[in-house]
Amino acid sequence: MKQLISLTIVLINICLAASAHADDSLDFNESEILYTRRIAPLIREKCLACHGGSPDEIEGGFDVRSLQSMLTGGDSEEPGIVVGKPEQSSLYLAAARGEVNFSAMPPKEAEKLNDQELQWVRQWIRTGAKWPAADRQKAINKKYESVWSSEDGITVETSGGLSADWTDRKYDPAGLWAYAPLQKVELSSDPSGQNPIDTLIENALPSGLKVAPPASRRALIRRATFDLTGLPPTPEDVTRFIEDQRSDKLAFADVIDRLLQSPHYGERMGQHWLDVVRYADSSGFANDYQRGSAWRYRDYVIQSFNDDKPYDQFIKEQIAGDEIMPNDPEGIIAVGFLRMGPWELTGMEVERVARQRFLDDVTNSVGETFLGHSLQCARCHDHKFDPVPTRDYYSIQAVFATTQLAERQAEFLPTENTDGFDEKRFIKQLQDSYNKTQADLQIVLEQNSRKWFDQQIAKASSEKAKKLAQHKKRWDASMVKAKKKKKGGSPFNLVRNEFMKSGIPQDEFPPKLVGFTPHQYGINRVSNRGTQRLTWELERYEPFAHSVYNGHTPTLVRVHQPLRMPEDKTKGELESSCIRSAGDPFAEGEPVTPGTLSVIDNLVSAEIDQSLSGRRSKFANWIASPNNPLTTRVIVNRIWQWHFGKAIAGNPNNFGSTGGPPTHPQLLDYLASVFISDGWSIKKLHRKIMLSDAYCRSSHHPDPVSVTESDPLGKSLAVFQPRRLTAEELRDSMLQVTGELNPSIGGIPCRPEINIEVAMQPRQVMGTFASAWVPNPKPEQRHRRSIYVLKLRGVLHPMLEVFNSPAPDFSCERREASTVTPQVFNLFNSQDSYSRGLALASRVWRETAGMPPKQRDGAALSRCFQLTLGRQPTIDEQELFLQHWKTLEATLPEQARPSPEVPLMVEREAVEENTGERFTFEEQLFSNSEFTPDIQPADTSRHVRALADICLVILNSNEFVYVY
């Protein structure tokens, strides 16, 4: 903040110095000056849209485009301005909102003039309501430019707005901090070797505020292990750290190094990244079909973090990997980033709209992810608050004008996990069932077509009957030939198409789906669309990547199967980029060429030509340049937030004036500079941050009142802020402590058991029903890390959703942690939580099997505390829990209720859209035939079932659910 104040003072001094040399020969009166400086901008901002923006639609007849029209007034026939008399001027009275004879203006309460603005209007009218000509206004601006800049803000050089008013607008220097070059932070040498992070934090501490003492080693290893792996530390890890005789710094440094080498590190960091880029395994909207190969991008992200891939390279690969490394499958997979947003193209949609939706999505996603800017604000108009003109928005969009969508061939990498591909057979079984339904319906259509001819011949005239008989004979012969064809569609449709192409009137051969009942209409749609849908799911097991390529934009009517790269990539439209008025896909305005954010052109610029290929790689180089002040600030800000819960700059996706300014600007720039000098290494940045005293502080302050008084918003970092585990950490931690977690890295998405009501509910996709959510058959397949759970935009995992796992349609810059009643039901009353409690009880009972009977209960309870909380129970806890265990056991029946049977079929009911009538159909749940359940109550003794309730209580404790 001191830097920003210093920068402002410098700017003011410069402006005042310039003012001393202004031309004093020009004499302007107060009213002219006030109009130029205050009234003209107010009219443009508050009045012009309704009273002069469109000359043919001036509301109330009141035109604000000239002094004469304002003096005349509008339909009320009252003068808008009475020179020298604001209390008689309808303009002032309407703005003051205190006169019943005049409607309040502007009409929206949120846009009303404030007291200062009203005073300007009043004073302008009182001093003569002068309206200087344009050249005189220009002279006034020139004379007072320096002084006004210091008071009202400064102008910023960009590529220019859609109007001169926007181009010449003023900005508060404090809101432009993100566009300044990284400031070199000078730190005096500290003989104690204090971490520069702590020096910068202590320099900004409120006067008199003391920092919290160091956290205990037990709290610290739990904090670090969750931060870097998303899992709790094992009892052995905790014991080893606590008993390490070295200094806290040395012992903790080893803990950090070990965690950074864990393969689970990439999973934890990958989850953060996937939140930002909106990863999902389906496309969203009405056609929420699965993205079969999207999982390979997810695993690319995890592997990149594990490898500590330099962040600048990480950026380049995700934006232009297919250009930079065209023969490397990893590059083709990496650009899946560009396709993470929701997208569809159906026959009900205009292709141009779908195409523009992709371009808008990828433009904004790049802005939010790498530059900390929500660029979509400039899609329809120049940015209202930041120096981001609409021209820049469409120049960046032009970078992607030749980027096309495709599932591209990309051989599996040695690092990719291809286990579990055998589950493909269940999809094949479902596909076979659909094919059988279609074959059965073809027989029905063939029979119905014969009946149709017989019925038509019977009631036709002799001449017409003769013609129909000939058609029937031809129909039967064509049907025989069509059945022999293996491709091209169903025999019935092939024959109908043949008749239509022959010019035979449609009333002389059977109509489409002739004679179908409502049930047959329904199952035809379900099986037909189901077969199409499964082509996306089967892609999961093939060497394809959810990717892009460079080429002309192909003509597409609808997308009902995975897209492929065309042989001729120049076939189609070579899009010319332009400014689209109000964001309208069909409005073609001023042409633009590929470009960047012009506000930082003085620091880092890029020449991007309009060639078919290479645009994205040059743009990626611009983003990943060490001179780009946005890029490095954005990523170090995110990583700081991932450790402390709060970012240094409050909104990681918004570094503009409406985002939270940095609480410690020097710290942010220091971290960004060190990040670059350390080779863009994220692991080195983790280590530097986590070895700071700020990170190692206790979450309990000895004087909490002083903290609240001195730092009510918690910006000082005087105490470590505790946090609740994220949804994924909660689920994964439960599986970890129960011993059920499958720790394998990467691979196709898994499907855990979820609420049966959610799993079996009908879900519309591709104009019909998607399959029910059927869990993986084996526990080891179901119990994988939550980052691998199948993430469908139309069906989110209920437990993850209720604990604030973000929906993937929008970039999530920061996880929220709401506290709502459904969380209680989920964590304490759900089948999933009880199953984890039972599994934990079974584990600790099994692990204490060798103990003497009288000691076994205490040992099992102690082991439970070790696994979940990383400590032994206190004497009071031991006694209380053991007594409660006995009490619970006495209330339970000797034999547990039998577990429910796993359904092999679900019956669905729907309304057939062709007939409007209800129909039912059965869906076979093939993989359930091999389902192996988790441990069930009937598999255990009453004693263990009672312990399971104790375990459930511990899993619901704050000590387990929170990181301190």
ZALUMBA-489791 format. One line per 4 residues: number of its first residue (from 1); for each residue x, z, y of C-alpha. Coordinates in steps of 0.05 Angstrom, whole numbers, plus 5000, padded with zeros to 4 digits. Layout:
NUM = X:Z:Y | ...
//
This chain:
1 = 5000:5000:5000 | 5059:5014:5046 | 5081:4942:5036 | 5013:4916:5057
5 = 5012:4959:5120 | 5083:4936:5138 | 5062:4863:5127 | 5002:4872:5172
9 = 5045:4903:5228 | 5094:4845:5224 | 5037:4795:5229 | 5008:4831:5289
13 = 5075:4831:5325 | 5084:4757:5312 | 5014:4742:5338 | 5024:4783:5401
17 = 5091:4750:5415 | 5059:4682:5409 | 5003:4703:5456 | 5053:4718:5510
21 = 5070:4643:5513 | 4998:4618:5514 | 4976:4573:5570 | 4949:4621:5623
25 = 4928:4564:5670 | 4862:4556:5634 | 4807:4601:5661 | 4751:4619:5613
29 = 4694:4666:5627 | 4671:4722:5580 | 4610:4685:5554 | 4650:4624:5534
33 = 4702:4666:5499 | 4649:4707:5463 | 4612:4645:5439 | 4676:4613:5412
37 = 4701:4675:5378 | 4637:4708:5353 | 4572:4671:5365 | 4590:4603:5337
41 = 4613:4632:5270 | 4551:4676:5268 | 4505:4616:5279 | 4541:4577:5224
45 = 4538:4634:5175 | 4469:4664:5189 | 4425:4611:5221 | 4447:4539:5209
49 = 4423:4532:5137 | 4350:4540:5157 | 4351:4520:5230 | 4394:4458:5233
53 = 4431:4447:5168 | 4382:4392:5150 | 4354:4360:5214 | 4291:4338:5178
57 = 4275:4408:5153 | 4283:4455:5211 | 4242:4518:5197 | 4195:4541:5252
61 = 4217:4483:5295 | 4275:4527:5320 | 4339:4485:5324 | 4404:4523:5333
65 = 4449:4462:5339 | 4451:4461:5415 | 4440:4507:5474 | 4384:4464:5500
69 = 4344:4468:5436 | 4354:4544:5434 | 4332:4551:5506 | 4269:4511:5489
73 = 4251:4553:5428 | 4210:4534:5368 | 4137:4530:5346 | 4123:4598:5378
77 = 4135:4564:5446 | 4175:4625:5466 | 4245:4609:5491 | 4299:4627:5441
81 = 4345:4648:5498 | 4328:4672:5568 | 4396:4670:5602 | 4418:4739:5625
85 = 4359:4774:5592 | 4370:4788:5518 | 4307:4833:5515 | 4265:4771:5532
89 = 4302:4724:5485 | 4266:4712:5418 | 4334:4698:5385 | 4357:4768:5400
93 = 4290:4801:5386 | 4284:4768:5317 | 4355:4788:5299 | 4343:4860:5323
97 = 4283:4863:5276 | 4245:4910:5323 | 4193:4863:5353 | 4128:4851:5315
101 = 4115:4784:5348 | 4178:4754:5318 | 4196:4748:5244 | 4259:4784:5225
105 = 4318:4737:5223 | 4355:4726:5178 | 4295:4743:5133 | 4336:4775:5077
109 = 4351:4848:5089 | 4420:4840:5058 | 4438:4786:5109 | 4414:4821:5172
113 = 4461:4827:5231 | 4498:4893:5237 | 4502:4934:5300 | 4567:4901:5322
117 = 4540:4831:5311 | 4476:4848:5350 | 4519:4873:5407 | 4557:4807:5409
121 = 4492:4767:5413 | 4465:4814:5467 | 4528:4810:5509 | 4533:4734:5502
125 = 4462:4724:5529 | 4472:4776:5583 | 4536:4743:5608 | 4504:4674:5613
129 = 4497:4646:5542 | 4552:4595:5555 | 4560:4540:5502 | 4628:4507:5515
133 = 4641:4437:5492 | 4683:4425:5430 | 4747:4409:5469 | 4739:4472:5511
137 = 4727:4514:5448 | 4791:4484:5420 | 4829:4505:5482 | 4800:4575:5479
141 = 4820:4582:5406 | 4890:4558:5422 | 4899:4606:5480 | 4876:4668:5441
145 = 4898:4647:5371 | 4954:4698:5365 | 4915:4758:5391 | 4853:4740:5350
149 = 4893:4730:5287 | 4921:4801:5292 | 4851:4828:5302 | 4806:4783:5260
153 = 4855:4760:5206 | 4900:4701:5194 | 4888:4630:5173 | 4915:4607:5106
157 = 4941:4538:5089 | 4905:4505:5031 | 4884:4434:5011 | 4826:4443:5059
161 = 4753:4461:5054 | 4691:4418:5055 | 4685:4435:5128 | 4733:4450:5185
165 = 4700:4517:5195 | 4721:4539:5124 | 4790:4510:5131 | 4802:4549:5196
169 = 4770:4614:5172 | 4807:4680:5181 | 4828:4727:5125 | 4847:4799:5124
173 = 4921:4801:5104 | 4906:4860:5058 | 4862:4815:5016 | 4917:4763:5006
177 = 4966:4808:4970 | 4962:4768:4905 | 4987:4704:4937 | 5050:4735:4966
181 = 5116:4725:4928 | 5137:4783:4885 | 5169:4835:4929 | 5238:4859:4909
185 = 5232:4934:4899 | 5294:4971:4922 | 5303:5038:4887 | 5357:5088:4903
189 = 5400:5106:4844 | 5376:5168:4808 | 5431:5208:4774 | 5380:5236:4726
193 = 5365:5166:4701 | 5291:5173:4718 | 5248:5114:4696 | 5235:5071:4758
197 = 5161:5072:4739 | 5159:5147:4750 | 5197:5142:4815 | 5147:5093:4843
201 = 5088:5134:4819 | 5116:5199:4847 | 5129:5165:4914 | 5054:5151:4918
205 = 5029:5220:4895 | 4982:5255:4943 | 5018:5309:4981 | 5022:5374:4943
209 = 4993:5347:4878 | 5033:5368:4817 | 5034:5325:4754 | 5010:5349:4686
213 = 5062:5374:4636 | 5085:5330:4578 | 5036:5318:4522 | 5048:5351:4455
217 = 5083:5309:4403 | 5020:5308:4360 | 4978:5281:4418 | 5033:5232:4438
221 = 5042:5199:4370 | 4967:5192:4362 | 4962:5161:4431 | 5019:5112:4419
225 = 4997:5093:4349 | 4927:5076:4372 | 4953:5039:4433 | 5001:4995:4393
229 = 4964:4987:4326 | 4892:5008:4337 | 4898:5056:4278 | 4911:5131:4271
233 = 4980:5156:4251 | 4988:5177:4179 | 5000:5251:4165 | 5070:5233:4144
237 = 5083:5197:4210 | 5059:5258:4249 | 5101:5307:4209 | 5163:5264:4215
241 = 5157:5260:4291 | 5140:5333:4301 | 5199:5355:4258 | 5249:5307:4291
245 = 5303:5351:4321 | 5324:5302:4374 | 5300:5303:4446 | 5230:5280:4460
249 = 5255:5216:4492 | 5299:5195:4434 | 5249:5214:4381 | 5191:5179:4417
253 = 5233:5117:4429 | 5241:5109:4354 | 5166:5118:4344 | 5153:5062:4395
257 = 5204:5016:4362 | 5173:5028:4294 | 5103:5014:4319 | 5124:4951:4356
261 = 5151:4924:4289 | 5086:4939:4253 | 5046:4877:4234 | 4985:4916:4260
265 = 5014:4912:4330 | 4994:4839:4334 | 4924:4856:4312 | 4916:4908:4367
269 = 4944:4864:4422 | 4906:4805:4393 | 4840:4842:4401 | 4855:4853:4474
273 = 4871:4780:4484 | 4811:4755:4445 | 4766:4798:4491 | 4794:4760:4551
277 = 4789:4690:4521 | 4719:4702:4489 | 4737:4689:4417 | 4679:4676:4369
281 = 4668:4642:4302 | 4607:4604:4326 | 4588:4560:4384 | 4528:4596:4414
285 = 4465:4569:4447 | 4410:4539:4403 | 4460:4505:4356 | 4499:4567:4340
289 = 4536:4532:4283 | 4599:4564:4256 | 4667:4542:4279 | 4698:4539:4211
293 = 4771:4534:4234 | 4769:4580:4295 | 4801:4636:4254 | 4867:4598:4257
297 = 4870:4607:4333 | 4856:4682:4324 | 4913:4687:4274 | 4958:4646:4320
301 = 4947:4699:4374 | 4962:4756:4326 | 5026:4723:4301 | 5049:4707:4371
305 = 5045:4780:4391 | 5079:4802:4328 | 5135:4752:4341 | 5140:4775:4414
309 = 5134:4703:4434 | 5156:4697:4507 | 5093:4700:4548 | 5110:4637:4587
313 = 5114:4599:4521 | 5049:4632:4499 | 5015:4604:4561 | 5042:4534:4552
317 = 5022:4529:4479 | 4950:4550:4492 | 4941:4501:4549 | 4982:4443:4524
321 = 5010:4458:4454 | 4986:4391:4428 | 5026:4356:4482 | 5088:4400:4479
325 = 5094:4402:4403 | 5050:4345:4378 | 5078:4346:4307 | 5073:4421:4298
329 = 5008:4449:4270 | 5018:4512:4312 | 5013:4472:4376 | 4949:4439:4353
333 = 4920:4507:4334 | 4942:4541:4399 | 4900:4497:4444 | 4838:4525:4410
337 = 4840:4570:4471 | 4811:4513:4511 | 4749:4513:4466 | 4733:4586:4461
341 = 4672:4583:4507 | 4601:4569:4481 | 4585:4495:4475 | 4535:4448:4443
345 = 4508:4378:4448 | 4439:4366:4417 | 4393:4307:4419 | 4352:4347:4470
349 = 4409:4349:4520 | 4441:4299:4568 | 4512:4283:4547 | 4538:4286:4618
353 = 4512:4357:4625 | 4546:4380:4561 | 4611:4347:4581 | 4609:4380:4650
357 = 4594:4447:4618 | 4659:4442:4579 | 4699:4422:4640 | 4670:4479:4682
361 = 4681:4528:4626 | 4754:4511:4613 | 4770:4510:4688 | 4742:4579:4699
365 = 4772:4606:4634 | 4842:4584:4654 | 4832:4616:4722 | 4808:4683:4697
369 = 4856:4688:4638 | 4921:4669:4670 | 4911:4670:4746 | 4864:4728:4755
373 = 4814:4684:4791 | 4742:4668:4775 | 4747:4596:4797 | 4674:4581:4783
377 = 4657:4612:4851 | 4685:4547:4881 | 4646:4500:4836 | 4588:4490:4885
381 = 4620:4508:4951 | 4686:4532:4981 | 4699:4603:4959 | 4662:4652:5003
385 = 4716:4705:5003 | 4782:4676:4979 | 4825:4616:5001 | 4802:4574:4942
389 = 4770:4510:4965 | 4723:4469:4923 | 4774:4413:4926 | 4823:4457:4887
393 = 4770:4473:4835 | 4758:4400:4819 | 4832:4384:4824 | 4845:4436:4769
397 = 4786:4408:4731 | 4817:4339:4736 | 4875:4366:4694 | 4826:4369:4636
401 = 4788:4304:4650 | 4823:4270:4592 | 4818:4330:4545 | 4770:4316:4488
405 = 4743:4360:4432 | 4760:4351:4359 | 4774:4387:4294 | 4844:4362:4282
409 = 4886:4357:4219 | 4936:4414:4219 | 4970:4434:4154 | 4969:4508:4138
413 = 5030:4545:4162 | 5073:4589:4116 | 5052:4650:4158 | 4977:4637:4150
417 = 4937:4677:4100 | 4896:4631:4056 | 4872:4685:4008 | 4797:4687:3996
421 = 4787:4613:3995 | 4753:4620:3927 | 4690:4643:3964 | 4680:4570:3981
425 = 4643:4565:3915 | 4585:4607:3942 | 4576:4558:3999 | 4579:4501:3948
429 = 4524:4535:3908 | 4481:4539:3970 | 4497:4466:3985 | 4477:4447:3915
433 = 4411:4484:3922 | 4397:4445:3987 | 4415:4380:3952 | 4368:4396:3895
437 = 4312:4410:3944 | 4325:4343:3977 | 4326:4308:3910 | 4260:4340:3890
441 = 4229:4320:3956 | 4253:4248:3946 | 4214:4245:3881 | 4153:4271:3919
445 = 4163:4219:3973 | 4170:4163:3921 | 4105:4185:3888 | 4069:4193:3954
449 = 4092:4124:3977 | 4060:4092:3916 | 3996:4131:3929 | 3997:4109:4001
453 = 4001:4035:3981 | 3946:4044:3930 | 3901:4078:3981 | 3914:4026:4035
457 = 3904:3968:3987 | 3838:3997:3962 | 3807:4000:4031 | 3838:3936:4061
461 = 3808:3867:4065 | 3827:3819:4010 | 3878:3782:4054 | 3908:3847:4079
465 = 3907:3877:4009 | 3946:3817:3983 | 4000:3827:4037 | 4003:3902:4022
469 = 4011:3888:3948 | 4070:3843:3964 | 4100:3898:4007 | 4090:3949:3951
473 = 4127:3904:3902 | 4184:3895:3951 | 4184:3969:3966 | 4192:3987:3893
477 = 4248:3937:3883 | 4285:3962:3946 | 4276:4033:3922 | 4312:4017:3857
481 = 4370:3987:3895 | 4372:4045:3945 | 4378:4096:3890 | 4442:4063:3866
485 = 4475:4073:3934 | 4515:4137:3942 | 4520:4136:4017 | 4477:4117:4077
489 = 4421:4167:4071 | 4362:4182:4026 | 4332:4124:3986 | 4264:4132:4021
493 = 4295:4128:4090 | 4339:4069:4070 | 4279:4029:4048 | 4239:4047:4110
497 = 4297:4025:4154 | 4301:3959:4115 | 4226:3946:4127 | 4232:3962:4201
501 = 4292:3916:4210 | 4252:3861:4175 | 4200:3865:4229 | 4144:3889:4183
505 = 4091:3926:4223 | 4096:4001:4212 | 4023:4006:4191 | 4040:3963:4130
509 = 4090:4011:4097 | 4090:4087:4086 | 4102:4132:4146 | 4160:4181:4150
513 = 4151:4241:4104 | 4087:4210:4077 | 4038:4260:4045 | 4080:4322:4057
517 = 4046:4389:4057 | 4066:4441:4110 | 4110:4475:4057 | 4145:4410:4041
521 = 4155:4394:4114 | 4187:4462:4123 | 4234:4462:4063 | 4254:4391:4080
525 = 4278:4414:4148 | 4311:4476:4121 | 4350:4439:4067 | 4366:4379:4110
529 = 4393:4419:4169 | 4423:4470:4123 | 4465:4416:4091 | 4489:4394:4160
533 = 4505:4466:4179 | 4546:4478:4117 | 4594:4421:4136 | 4618:4467:4192
537 = 4627:4527:4146 | 4664:4487:4093 | 4714:4467:4146 | 4740:4539:4142
541 = 4777:4525:4078 | 4808:4458:4099 | 4872:4445:4140 | 4836:4431:4205
545 = 4843:4465:4272 | 4791:4477:4326 | 4829:4436:4377 | 4832:4381:4429
549 = 4866:4314:4442 | 4879:4269:4502 | 4837:4207:4508 | 4778:4172:4540
553 = 4712:4209:4536 | 4673:4182:4476 | 4599:4168:4479 | 4562:4222:4440
557 = 4487:4229:4432 | 4488:4293:4393 | 4539:4333:4352 | 4514:4352:4283
561 = 4580:4353:4245 | 4653:4370:4261 | 4685:4321:4310 | 4746:4281:4291
565 = 4799:4245:4332 | 4781:4171:4339 | 4830:4119:4316 | 4826:4087:4385
569 = 4831:4144:4436 | 4822:4095:4494 | 4751:4076:4471 | 4701:4107:4518
573 = 4701:4127:4591 | 4765:4145:4628 | 4736:4198:4672 | 4750:4195:4746
577 = 4749:4264:4777 | 4713:4280:4842 | 4680:4337:4879 | 4610:4347:4852
581 = 4563:4370:4907 | 4531:4437:4888 | 4563:4430:4819 | 4514:4374:4800
585 = 4544:4334:4742 | 4514:4270:4770 | 4535:4280:4843 | 4599:4242:4856
589 = 4634:4260:4921 | 4705:4256:4946 | 4754:4234:4892 | 4807:4285:4872
593 = 4871:4280:4832 | 4898:4332:4783 | 4926:4392:4820 | 4934:4467:4825
597 = 4916:4525:4871 | 4940:4500:4938 | 4943:4570:4969 | 5010:4582:4933
601 = 5038:4512:4941 | 5092:4541:4986 | 5116:4584:4927 | 5105:4538:4868
605 = 5078:4468:4867 | 5067:4415:4815 | 5063:4340:4815 | 5012:4321:4763
609 = 5000:4246:4754 | 4936:4215:4727 | 4965:4191:4661 | 4923:4199:4599
613 = 4970:4250:4569 | 5017:4301:4601 | 4970:4331:4653 | 4961:4396:4617
617 = 5034:4408:4602 | 5053:4400:4675 | 4996:4445:4695 | 5018:4496:4643
621 = 5089:4494:4671 | 5061:4509:4739 | 5023:4570:4713 | 5083:4594:4672
625 = 5132:4586:4729 | 5170:4650:4747 | 5154:4633:4819 | 5079:4636:4807
629 = 5061:4705:4835 | 4993:4707:4802 | 5013:4696:4730 | 5062:4752:4720
633 = 5022:4802:4761 | 4960:4786:4719 | 4992:4799:4651 | 5031:4862:4670
637 = 4967:4888:4702 | 4930:4876:4637 | 4983:4909:4595 | 4984:4970:4641
641 = 4909:4975:4633 | 4914:4970:4557 | 4957:5033:4559 | 4925:5074:4615
645 = 4853:5051:4612 | 4855:5031:4686 | 4893:4972:4715 | 4939:4978:4774
649 = 4897:4925:4808 | 4826:4944:4790 | 4798:4878:4766 | 4846:4841:4719
653 = 4803:4777:4722 | 4796:4780:4798 | 4857:4785:4843 | 4816:4761:4902
657 = 4792:4801:4961 | 4730:4826:4924 | 4772:4854:4866 | 4804:4922:4867
661 = 4869:4921:4906 | 4931:4950:4872 | 4937:5026:4876 | 5012:5019:4868
665 = 5032:4950:4894 | 5107:4964:4889 | 5099:4985:4817 | 5060:4922:4800
669 = 5114:4878:4831 | 5170:4917:4799 | 5139:4909:4730 | 5126:4835:4742
673 = 5199:4824:4764 | 5227:4863:4705 | 5180:4825:4658 | 5211:4759:4680
677 = 5283:4784:4677 | 5269:4811:4607 | 5252:4740:4583 | 5177:4748:4589
681 = 5179:4798:4531 | 5114:4837:4523 | 5145:4885:4473 | 5200:4904:4522
685 = 5147:4917:4574 | 5109:4962:4527 | 5172:5001:4514 | 5188:5010:4587
689 = 5117:5033:4603 | 5110:5080:4544 | 5176:5115:4556 | 5155:5134:4626
693 = 5136:5206:4641 | 5069:5180:4666 | 5051:5154:4598 | 5076:5216:4562
697 = 5037:5265:4606 | 4984:5311:4577 | 4911:5295:4588 | 4901:5369:4606
701 = 4923:5390:4675 | 4937:5464:4689 | 4901:5459:4755 | 4843:5409:4746
705 = 4811:5430:4811 | 4871:5407:4852 | 4870:5340:4816 | 4796:5331:4831
709 = 4806:5348:4904 | 4870:5308:4915 | 4854:5249:4870 | 4779:5244:4857
713 = 4784:5172:4831 | 4842:5186:4784 | 4889:5136:4817 | 4951:5180:4822
717 = 4968:5180:4747 | 4983:5255:4754 | 4947:5266:4688 | 4936:5220:4629
721 = 4863:5199:4624 | 4833:5208:4554 | 4792:5151:4526 | 4742:5140:4470
725 = 4763:5096:4413 | 4738:5025:4419 | 4687:5000:4370 | 4739:4966:4327
729 = 4785:5027:4328 | 4728:5071:4305 | 4710:5027:4246 | 4782:5014:4227
733 = 4802:5087:4233 | 4746:5108:4186 | 4769:5057:4134 | 4841:5078:4144
737 = 4829:5153:4131 | 4784:5139:4072 | 4837:5096:4040 | 4790:5036:4037
741 = 4824:4993:4091 | 4853:4927:4067 | 4915:4921:4111 | 4928:4846:4098
745 = 4941:4806:4160 | 4902:4744:4180 | 4857:4698:4140 | 4786:4674:4140
749 = 4733:4719:4171 | 4704:4776:4129 | 4632:4799:4125 | 4622:4874:4119
753 = 4557:4906:4100 | 4512:4914:4160 | 4442:4941:4171 | 4397:4906:4122
757 = 4345:4892:4176 | 4397:4854:4217 | 4428:4820:4157 | 4362:4792:4132
761 = 4329:4775:4198 | 4316:4701:4208 | 4362:4668:4259 | 4348:4601:4289
765 = 4405:4552:4289 | 4406:4475:4290 | 4330:4472:4293 | 4321:4514:4231
769 = 4345:4578:4198 | 4416:4600:4189 | 4435:4635:4125 | 4425:4709:4119
773 = 4485:4754:4131 | 4511:4764:4060 | 4571:4812:4054 | 4633:4795:4015
777 = 4625:4814:3942 | 4687:4858:3935 | 4702:4921:3976 | 4773:4898:3990
781 = 4744:4835:4021 | 4694:4873:4064 | 4740:4929:4087 | 4788:4889:4130
785 = 4807:4902:4203 | 4749:4891:4251 | 4787:4835:4286 | 4773:4794:4223
789 = 4698:4807:4220 | 4659:4743:4226 | 4639:4740:4300 | 4576:4700:4308
793 = 4548:4694:4378 | 4477:4699:4349 | 4491:4760:4304 | 4539:4813:4328
797 = 4560:4869:4281 | 4510:4924:4300 | 4560:4982:4298 | 4612:4944:4339
801 = 4559:4922:4388 | 4531:4991:4400 | 4600:5018:4415 | 4611:4966:4470
805 = 4648:4911:4435 | 4637:4855:4485 | 4593:4795:4473 | 4638:4733:4470
809 = 4601:4690:4521 | 4639:4718:4580 | 4711:4740:4590 | 4718:4816:4583
813 = 4771:4842:4630 | 4759:4915:4611 | 4721:4949:4556 | 4667:4996:4578
817 = 4652:5062:4542 | 4578:5078:4552 | 4546:5139:4520 | 4477:5122:4493
821 = 4432:5150:4440 | 4439:5093:4389 | 4513:5111:4384 | 4493:5179:4356
825 = 4447:5148:4305 | 4501:5099:4285 | 4558:5147:4279 | 4520:5205:4247
829 = 4459:5176:4213 | 4477:5106:4191 | 4489:5085:4119 | 4558:5059:4139
833 = 4581:5125:4168 | 4554:5164:4108 | 4590:5116:4061 | 4656:5130:4098
837 = 4643:5204:4093 | 4631:5198:4018 | 4693:5156:4010 | 4735:5206:4048
841 = 4708:5264:4007 | 4722:5226:3943 | 4793:5211:3966 | 4813:5282:3983
845 = 4779:5309:3921 | 4817:5259:3879 | 4884:5274:3913 | 4876:5349:3901
849 = 4859:5341:3827 | 4922:5379:3806 | 4907:5441:3846 | 4882:5506:3815
853 = 4805:5508:3818 | 4804:5566:3866 | 4851:5532:3915 | 4824:5461:3908
857 = 4768:5467:3959 | 4815:5493:4013 | 4867:5440:3996 | 4815:5384:3999
861 = 4791:5408:4066 | 4862:5413:4093 | 4877:5343:4068 | 4815:5318:4104
865 = 4839:5349:4170 | 4908:5319:4160 | 4881:5249:4149 | 4831:5250:4205
869 = 4860:5295:4259 | 4933:5297:4241 | 4935:5373:4234 | 4917:5431:4190
873 = 4851:5468:4202 | 4855:5535:4238 | 4837:5597:4198 | 4769:5600:4232
877 = 4756:5527:4218 | 4776:5535:4146 | 4729:5593:4135 | 4671:5562:4172
881 = 4676:5495:4137 | 4684:5525:4068 | 4623:5568:4078 | 4583:5510:4104
885 = 4605:5469:4044 | 4575:5520:3997 | 4511:5523:4037 | 4503:5448:4037
889 = 4516:5442:3963 | 4460:5491:3948 | 4410:5447:3985 | 4428:5383:3948
893 = 4395:5360:3883 | 4438:5359:3821 | 4429:5284:3813 | 4433:5236:3871
897 = 4380:5184:3882 | 4398:5117:3850 | 4427:5065:3896 | 4382:5008:3917
901 = 4390:4942:3881 | 4426:4886:3916 | 4378:4830:3933 | 4392:4762:3901
905 = 4338:4727:3941 | 4302:4735:4007 | 4235:4704:4024 | 4228:4677:4094
909 = 4166:4658:4133 | 4164:4610:4190 | 4120:4562:4230 | 4132:4488:4215
913 = 4141:4453:4281 | 4111:4386:4257 | 4046:4416:4233 | 4043:4483:4270
917 = 4026:4517:4204 | 4061:4575:4169 | 4104:4564:4108 | 4150:4606:4065
921 = 4214:4590:4029 | 4264:4628:3986 | 4337:4635:4003 | 4385:4649:3946
925 = 4440:4700:3962 | 4491:4673:3913 | 4550:4718:3927 | 4507:4780:3917
929 = 4507:4763:3843 | 4579:4787:3841 | 4571:4845:3890 | 4611:4908:3876
933 = 4585:4966:3918 | 4627:5019:3952 | 4628:5087:3919 | 4556:5111:3913
937 = 4527:5183:3915 | 4508:5175:3841 | 4581:5163:3825 | 4601:5233:3849
941 = 4584:5305:3836 | 4540:5347:3880 | 4602:5385:3902 | 4634:5321:3929
945 = 4569:5298:3961 | 4567:5364:3999 | 4639:5353:4021 | 4618:5284:4045
949 = 4572:5317:4096 | 4630:5359:4120 | 4672:5296:4126 | 4617:5262:4166
953 = 4619:5320:4216 | 4694:5313:4225 | 4688:5238:4234 | 4638:5252:4290
957 = 4683:5302:4326 | 4712:5287:4394 | 4781:5301:4366 | 4772:5241:4319
961 = 4733:5196:4366 | 4777:5205:4428 | 4850:5194:4445 | 4878:5248:4489
//
